[in-house]
């Protein structure tokens, strides 16, 4: 018997030179659905600053603070972030945690991304946030 994975409602919109992409739950929707949801935001360049041209990106990652499972993400930038939304959709479908995403081995080439991909970096921010929350208690 086959199971159907469902949909994370992954979608994107091109607005002039900007890309807006989403997958899964926003923080507000996650909280409304009863999750103990937290979020972090990554602001940075999609590739190393020494490259001759670059674009800023913003990623908001939403996750369950108790299970650390990824619940959703929103992406914005002048760089095509649609495949990153697809990657987050796969993380949600496979019930990956922020810990899984933080150190997933990803391609590195300065023409395409940072030594740590921006998906790694946003997940590392989430791990750091949860460590600080736990240390505060």
NUKOL-983632 format. One record per residue: x, y, z of N, C-alpha, C in turn; residue in three letters. Coordinates in steps of 0.05 Angstrom, whole numbers, padded with zeros to 5 digits, always signed. Layout:
BEGIN
XYZXYZXYZALA;...
This chain:
BEGIN
+00017-00023+00000+00000+00000+00000+00018+00025+00000UNK;+00012+00044-00017+00028+00068-00019+00015+00090-00003UNK;+00031+00107+00009+00021+00130+00023+00026+00155+00007UNK;+00009+00174+00010+00012+00199-00004+00025+00219+00015UNK;+00045+00233+00005+00060+00251+00022+00045+00276+00029UNK;+00027+00285+00012+00014+00311+00017+00028+00334+00004UNK;+00021+00357+00012+00033+00381+00001+00041+00401+00022UNK;+00064+00414+00018+00073+00435+00036+00065+00462+00025UNK;+00050+00462+00003+00041+00487-00010+00065+00504-00019UNK;+00085+00492-00029+00109+00505-00038+00102+00521-00064UNK;+00109+00547-00063+00103+00564-00086+00123+00587-00087UNK;+00123+00601-00109+00141+00624-00113+00128+00645-00130UNK;+00138+00669-00127+00128+00692-00143+00152+00709-00150UNK;+00152+00717-00176+00173+00735-00185+00160+00763-00186UNK;+00172+00782-00172+00162+00809-00170+00184+00828-00178UNK;+00182+00838-00203+00204+00853-00215+00230+00837-00214UNK;+00250+00846-00200+00275+00830-00198+00276+00813-00173UNK;+00255+00812-00158+00255+00797-00132+00241+00770-00135UNK;+00251+00751-00119+00238+00725-00116+00227+00723-00088UNK;+00202+00715-00086+00190+00708-00060+00181+00679-00063UNK;+00191+00662-00045+00184+00633-00045+00176+00625-00017UNK;+00158+00606-00015+00149+00595+00011+00145+00565+00009UNK;+00149+00552+00032+00142+00524+00034+00134+00519+00063UNK;+00113+00504+00067+00104+00497+00094+00090+00519+00108UNK;+00092+00519+00135+00077+00537+00152+00093+00563+00158UNK;+00079+00585+00159+00090+00609+00170+00090+00607+00201UNK;+00103+00625+00215+00103+00624+00244+00075+00627+00255UNK;+00060+00646+00244+00032+00650+00254+00015+00625+00250UNK;+00017+00613+00226+00001+00589+00221+00010+00565+00239UNK;+00035+00563+00243+00045+00542+00260+00035+00545+00289UNK;+00036+00569+00299+00026+00574+00326-00004+00569+00328UNK;-00019+00578+00307-00048+00574+00306-00055+00544+00305UNK;-00037+00528+00293-00041+00499+00291-00033+00484+00316UNK;-00023+00499+00336-00017+00486+00362+00012+00478+00366UNK;+00029+00484+00347+00058+00478+00350+00071+00498+00369UNK;+00091+00488+00383+00108+00506+00399+00130+00516+00380UNK;+00121+00534+00362+00138+00542+00339+00155+00566+00347UNK;+00180+00564+00336+00199+00586+00338+00208+00592+00309UNK;+00221+00615+00306+00232+00621+00279+00258+00637+00283UNK;+00274+00635+00262+00298+00651+00260+00299+00663+00232UNK;+00314+00685+00229+00317+00697+00203+00346+00701+00196UNK;+00353+00692+00172+00380+00695+00161+00379+00718+00141UNK;+00396+00737+00145+00400+00759+00126+00429+00758+00117UNK;+00434+00755+00091+00462+00754+00082+00462+00752+00052UNK;+00486+00748+00042+00490+00745+00013+00488+00716+00006UNK;+00479+00711-00019+00477+00683-00027+00503+00670-00034UNK;+00524+00687-00039+00550+00676-00044+00571+00694-00031UNK;+00596+00686-00030+00616+00701-00016+00618+00731-00025UNK;+00624+00748-00005+00624+00777-00011+00646+00785-00030UNK;+00667+00769-00033+00689+00776-00051+00682+00772-00081UNK;+00659+00760-00086+00651+00756-00114+00643+00782-00126UNK;+00648+00786-00153+00643+00812-00165+00614+00822-00165UNK;+00595+00803-00165+00567+00811-00162+00555+00792-00141UNK;+00535+00803-00128+00523+00788-00106+00494+00797-00102UNK;+00479+00783-00088+00452+00790-00081+00446+00783-00052UNK;+00432+00801-00039+00424+00796-00011+00399+00777-00012UNK;+00398+00760+00008+00375+00743+00012+00366+00744+00041UNK;+00340+00738+00045+00329+00736+00071+00313+00710+00073UNK;+00318+00694+00094+00305+00669+00098+00294+00668+00126UNK;+00269+00662+00129+00257+00658+00155+00250+00628+00157UNK;+00262+00614+00176+00258+00586+00181+00240+00582+00205UNK;+00219+00566+00202+00200+00560+00224+00203+00531+00231UNK;+00205+00526+00257+00209+00499+00267+00195+00495+00294UNK;+00190+00470+00301+00178+00463+00327+00200+00463+00348UNK;+00198+00478+00369+00219+00480+00389+00222+00454+00405UNK;+00201+00439+00408+00202+00414+00424+00215+00392+00408UNK;+00205+00387+00383+00215+00365+00367+00239+00373+00349UNK;+00242+00400+00345+00262+00412+00327+00256+00406+00298UNK;+00233+00395+00292+00225+00390+00264+00220+00416+00249UNK;+00229+00416+00224+00225+00439+00206+00195+00440+00198UNK;+00183+00463+00201+00155+00467+00194+00151+00484+00169UNK;+00169+00501+00163+00166+00518+00140+00188+00538+00137UNK;+00187+00552+00114+00207+00574+00109+00196+00593+00088UNK;+00205+00618+00091+00199+00638+00071+00225+00650+00061UNK;+00226+00655+00035+00251+00665+00023+00245+00690+00007UNK;+00264+00709+00008+00262+00734-00008+00289+00742-00017UNK;+00292+00750-00042+00317+00761-00052+00317+00766-00082UNK;+00339+00776-00092+00342+00782-00120+00355+00758-00134UNK;+00358+00737-00121+00370+00712-00131+00349+00691-00132UNK;+00350+00672-00150+00329+00651-00152+00332+00632-00129UNK;+00313+00633-00110+00313+00617-00086+00292+00594-00088UNK;+00281+00589-00111+00260+00570-00113+00268+00541-00107UNK;+00293+00534-00114+00302+00506-00108+00307+00503-00078UNK;+00312+00525-00064+00315+00523-00035+00288+00518-00022UNK;+00267+00530-00033+00240+00524-00024+00233+00494-00028UNK;+00242+00484-00051+00238+00455-00056+00253+00438-00035UNK;+00277+00446-00028+00293+00431-00009+00279+00432+00019UNK;+00267+00454+00026+00253+00456+00052+00228+00438+00051UNK;+00214+00437+00028+00191+00420+00024+00199+00391+00030UNK;+00222+00383+00019+00232+00356+00023+00238+00351+00053UNK;+00250+00371+00066+00256+00369+00095+00231+00365+00111UNK;+00210+00380+00104+00184+00377+00118+00173+00349+00114UNK;+00172+00341+00089+00161+00315+00082+00176+00292+00096UNK;+00202+00295+00098+00218+00274+00111+00221+00277+00141UNK;+00207+00297+00152+00208+00303+00181+00236+00309+00191UNK;+00251+00323+00175+00278+00331+00183+00277+00352+00205UNK;+00298+00352+00220+00301+00371+00242+00321+00392+00235UNK;+00321+00414+00250+00341+00435+00245+00369+00424+00247UNK;+00373+00404+00264+00400+00392+00266+00408+00378+00241UNK;+00389+00366+00227+00395+00353+00201+00404+00373+00180UNK;+00388+00394+00178+00393+00414+00158+00419+00430+00163UNK;+00425+00435+00188+00448+00452+00195+00475+00443+00183UNK;+00478+00417+00181+00504+00407+00171+00501+00388+00148UNK;+00479+00390+00133+00476+00374+00109+00498+00382+00089UNK;+00510+00363+00077+00532+00368+00058+00519+00379+00032UNK;+00527+00403+00025+00517+00416+00001+00540+00426-00016UNK;+00535+00428-00041+00554+00438-00061+00566+00464-00052UNK;+00592+00467-00055+00604+00494-00051+00620+00501-00076UNK;+00614+00523-00087+00629+00536-00108+00622+00566-00105UNK;+00642+00584-00102+00636+00612-00097+00618+00625-00117UNK;+00616+00614-00141+00597+00625-00161+00568+00620-00154UNK;+00563+00600-00136+00536+00591-00131+00527+00595-00102UNK;+00546+00593-00083+00538+00596-00054+00562+00600-00036UNK;+00556+00601-00010+00576+00605+00011+00589+00577+00017UNK;+00611+00577+00032+00622+00551+00041+00601+00535+00057UNK;+00586+00548+00074+00562+00536+00086+00539+00549+00070UNK;+00522+00532+00058+00499+00541+00043+00481+00557+00062UNK;+00466+00576+00051+00448+00592+00067+00427+00576+00081UNK;+00420+00553+00071+00401+00535+00086+00415+00524+00111UNK;+00441+00516+00108+00456+00508+00131+00457+00530+00152UNK;+00463+00554+00142+00467+00577+00161+00441+00584+00176UNK;+00418+00584+00163+00393+00590+00177+00387+00568+00198UNK;+00393+00543+00191+00388+00522+00211+00408+00524+00234UNK;+00433+00532+00228+00452+00537+00250+00443+00559+00268UNK;+00430+00580+00257+00418+00601+00274+00397+00590+00293UNK;+00381+00571+00282+00360+00559+00299+00372+00543+00321UNK;+00392+00527+00316+00406+00512+00337+00417+00530+00358UNK;+00430+00552+00349+00441+00572+00368+00419+00584+00385UNK;+00397+00591+00373+00374+00603+00388+00364+00583+00409UNK;+00361+00558+00402+00351+00539+00421+00371+00534+00443UNK;+00397+00534+00437+00417+00531+00458+00416+00554+00477UNK;+00412+00579+00467+00410+00602+00484+00384+00602+00501UNK;+00362+00592+00490+00337+00590+00505+00341+00569+00527UNK;+00353+00547+00521+00357+00526+00542+00377+00535+00563UNK;+00398+00550+00556+00417+00560+00575+00405+00581+00594UNK;+00384+00595+00584+00371+00616+00600+00354+00604+00622UNK;+00347+00578+00619+00329+00566+00639+00345+00554+00662UNK;
